[in-house]
Amino acid sequence: MTYQSIYPPYPPKPQHRFFPRLVKRLVLLLLLSPVLGLVFLYATSRSVRDAVGAIARGELSPAVAFPGHTCADLLILGRDRDIDNRKRVLNTRGRSDLIMLTRMDFENRAGYFLSIPRDTWVRLPGSRRHSKINAAYAIGGSRYAARAVEGLVGVRPEYMLTLDYHGFVKAIDALGGVRIDVDRDMDYDDNWGDLHIHLKKGQQWLNGRQALGFVRFRHADRGAADSDFKRAGRQQRLLNAIKERVKNPLTWPRLPYVCDAVRPSLSTNLSFGQLLCLGAFVPRIPPPNLRLLTLPARSSGAVVYPSGEKMRDLVRKYFQVY
């Protein structure tokens, strides 16, 4: 006789599909996140839209962005703003505190950055007057400043890029700051110029306003002032720190915001595609081929006088001017 239970059989255990479905959704989300991020950036960032167009036209290649050119000479100017006693920005050009002549050598994958001290004594173009070279921008803008540089070193920069310090601060902040080894304690307050610098010696992360103070520092509230040459050296160190920051893939998602932040404060005769090309070219320059140079000169009080023969040798070597 076969035993039969009077109770119904147990129903089969339900198969829990919650976790497999959750994993699938998470994997799908991870796969779609970069695409959604790019769509969002394309919709919200003018620089991303322009970059997509430039890349589609092949302008990351120097041969396309600069047709017929094996190199490009660019004058980079950083200008301050004139303000009144109520800290209102005046409608003036200001002066160029940063003057840097650069050559991008596409053929040899090299880049040369020549810092020209702002107090360098030059003859103003089309005039018998002499003045500090940073006054040239205030007198006639970037083209006049380029003529002053040409009269000094014999190189005529075809391209010019001018950035005011407000845009500089916004760009560094959008980049997430930069890591700099501050070479000395810096304390300086200029209420009229709305410049306040308070930095301690040592390696640290600097935000936009701190980085601006780092490159502009020359005078001190207490202690000896720094020379124009030391300030040019700090500008070069900041440039190198920015280059290293941009090379880090973790920084790349920030770059569209850097471009969007800086564009309102930027004046240049370069197209966006050419800017993008140079921005992609510089991080790929091998370290031995990247030279940060300073104009050979001697300081005499508040004025810097170029050292003729040394200056000509340097320009001949790196800019092929004979």
Summary of the structure (lengths in Angstrom):
residues: 322
radius of gyration: 27.2
end to end distance: 116.9
largest distance: 128.0
contacts: 917
relative contact order: 0.15
helix: 45%
strand: 24%
